[in-house]
Amino acid sequence: MNQKRYLIKGTLLLTVMGLLTRAAGFFYKIFLSRTIGASEIGLYQIAVPILSLCTALCGGGIQTALSGLVARSLARRSRHGAKQALFAGLFLSLSLSMVLSVTLYFGAELLAERILLEKSCAGLLKVLAFSLPFGMIHSCICGYFMGAKQIVPPALAQFAEQVIRISFFILAFTLFRKNGIPADARLMACSALAGEAASALFCVLSFFLLSEKKAHKENPDSGQGNHSAKNRCFSMCKKWLSFRHGLLASIRQILSVSVPLSLNRMLMCLLQTVEAALLPQMLRRSGLTPAEALSSYGTLTGMALPMILFPTAVTSALGMLLLPTVSEAQALHQKDQLSSTANAAFLGGLLLGSFCLGGFLLFGGAIGSLLFHNRLAGSCIRRLALICPLLYISTTLTSILHGLGKSASLLLWNLAGFVLRLLCVICLVPTYGLYGYLCGMILDQLLLTVCILYSLHRQNLLTVSIPRALTQMLPPAVLAGSIAFLFLTLSEQKIPAQISLITGGAIYGAIFILSAAPALSLKYKPHRIL
């Protein structure tokens, strides 16, 4: 019962904070598109994969490994061991991040010219290099909190980072405009640096405040006496010295888990870097000018994709909490629990995907025109709507496979899908432009989802009949979409577009929920997958 309550509360909290963070980021993208323009957003997006690659190298799997070590230590009632694991993770990640920060700063020109094929990215890389150590502090301390089942600090740290990032940009942009200074992508990079620094500071303060609170509960008299502060200082020094004996063992344990995960993330980030450099070049071959290619790339990655990824706040939050739950159920050989979890995750992802598929197909064009003032963004949103069911299903089921120890298989499937996507960039984008890349994204996600479903079916964990699930989950979207489309057609040019969009969305959501209620209450019996 406690585990169930933890999953429910944790999912709700992470979902709410994730939605707030994504909503803030969504309006931030709108503000960016109206201030610095799509081409500058595209320039920033080209530089980001290099930072992601460095982040994967110096901290990739450390957070996951740290969470497991902390959880095991606290299960043995060893707060000393949990803190020792945290210091070991910080030592590893900060050491690597310092080296990479220096390398990235002094090699920015070479990377921008030879790897990214965009000299303008050099200044962005130099600014982003300073954010690496702050990101590692944030990641390690959040890993410690997740292992200790303290969900609030990581959720608040994520939200604080977004708020500081946006506030810094708006304040700096206002000052720049008053002084006649043009704002560009470098201001986005400075805002990202400010957000990482703020979240790292928040995590550090939260850790010491919660540690002090727990220490006071365990020893209420520790705060009394004239020399209590000095005694606490000496006590902390003694504890730190005792860390040396077990620090090496903690480092070995973290490396044994984090190295495979880091290699996975590094390889994916490397491929994303290649894609980020290759796609604008292929768009130029399709007949676009360099400025138009950057603008199209920025529209896709900075406007359309964040809109499609917005609902993954729910699936990502659930996935973070499902991983340890699945690992525990596997260790206890609770196959019925594993099967129930897999079926529920699949049906939930399919239901959310069906809702978003109909919504983005129906309102995608209006969203692009009204929110971003960009017709291309609306067109991309409508085409990318096709990946919604695949994306949301794979997001939740991926966490289950990680908990089952299938990370190597996921790496191979991700690689296969990404290679397929790169082939579409090379072969289709020069002929069909940006829509060739959208085709590659859909094929990539389709391959990954099919492989995940097949793997779970082979292990007899996914027992839901997929055709039956589709016949239950997709009709509510069709019915709600048809009625909402009829309303939009009848109200066209009679009421303002903004009011029409909001009202149509409310009608679509209400009808979908009412028509999907029988599917939500349906009890699925075990079936073959097909």
C-alpha positions, 0 to 999 in steps of 0.5 A: 500500500505504501508503494502504491501511494508513493507511485500515485503521489510521485507521479502526480507531483512529477506530472504537475511540475513537468507540465508547469515546466513544459508550459513555461518552456512552451510560452518561452518558445513562443516569446523566442520566435517573436523576438530573436526569430526561428533562425537564431533558435535553429542555430542554438538547436544545432549547438545543443547536441554537443552539450548533450554529448558532453553531459552524457560523457561526464554524467550519463548513467551516474544519476541512475546508478547513484539512485540505486546505490542510495536506495540500497544504502538507506534500505540497510539504514545506512545514511553514511553509505548513501552520502558516501555514494553521493560524494563518489558520484559528485567526484566522478561527474565533476572531475569529468565535467571540468575537463570537458568544460575546458576542452569545449571552451578552447575547442569551440571554433574547431567543433563549430567549423569541422563538426557542426559545419556552422562557425556561428555556433562557436560563441554558443559552445563557449557559453554552454561549456560553463553550464556542465559542472552545474548540470552535474551537481544538479543531476547527482543530487537529484539522483540522491533524492530519487533514491531516498524517495524524496520527490519534491526537491528534484521536481522543484529544482526542475521548475526553478531551472526553467523559471530562472532561465526564462526570467533571465532571458526576458530581463536581459532582452528588455535591457538589450532593447532599451540600449539598442543591442540586438539579441541573438542565440547567445542570449539563449545560451546565457539563459541556459547557464543561469538556469543550470546554476540556479538549479544546482544552488537549489539542490545543494541548499535542499540537500544540506537543509534536509540533512540538517533536519534529519540530523536534528531529529536523530540527535535533538540535543545537537543544537544546544551548547555554546560550542554546538556549531564547532562540534558539528563542524568537527563531526562533519570533518570526521565523517568526511575522513571516514569516507575515504575508506569506502569511497573507492568501492562506491566509485567502482559500483557506480562505474559498473552501472553507469558506464553501459548507460553512458555509452548508450547515451553518448552514442545517441547524442553523437548521432543526434549531433551528426543529424543536427549538422547534416539536416540543415545541409540537406535542407539547403540541397532541397533548394532553401537558402542557408537562412531558410534552412536554419529557419525551417530547422528551428521551426521544427525543433523549437516550435513543433517538437516541443508541442508534440513532446508536451504530453510526455510530462505524464509518461516521463513522470510515470516512467521514472517511478516505474523503473524501481518498481519493476526491478523490485517485482522482478527480484521478487519473481512477481510475474503477475505484477510485471504483466499487470504493470506492462498492460496498464502502461501500454493501455495508458500510453495508447489512450493518451496517444489517441487523444493527442493524435486527434487533437493535433490533427484537428488543431495543429494548424491553428496552433502554429498560426495563432501561437507561433505565427508560423504556418510551417510549425502548424504543418509540422505539428499535424504531420508529427501527430502520427507519432503520438501513440507510438511515442507515448507507448514507447516512453512508458514501456522503455522504463519497464524494459530498463527495469528488466535489464534490457538496456542493451536491446533498447540500445540496438533498437534505438540505433537501428531507428536512428540509422533509419532516420539518418537515411531519410535525411540523406535520401529524402530531405534533398527531394522532399525537404523537411517532410522527408525528415518527418517521415524518418521520425515516424519510421524511427518511432514505429520501429522502436515501438514494434520492437518493444511490444514484441520483446514484452510479448515474448516474455509473456508480459504483454497479454493485451490484444492490440487489435482489441485495444485499438478498437476501444481506444481510437473511436473516442478520438474519431467521435470527438474530433468529428464533432469538434471539426463540425463546430469549427466549420460552422463557427468559421469567421463568425467568432474570433479564431482564439475563442474558436480554438479554445471552445473547440478544444474544450468540446473535443476534450469533454466528448473524448473523456465521456466516450472513452470512459467505457474503455477506461473501465474495461477489464482486459483478459489475457490475449495473444498480442495479435 
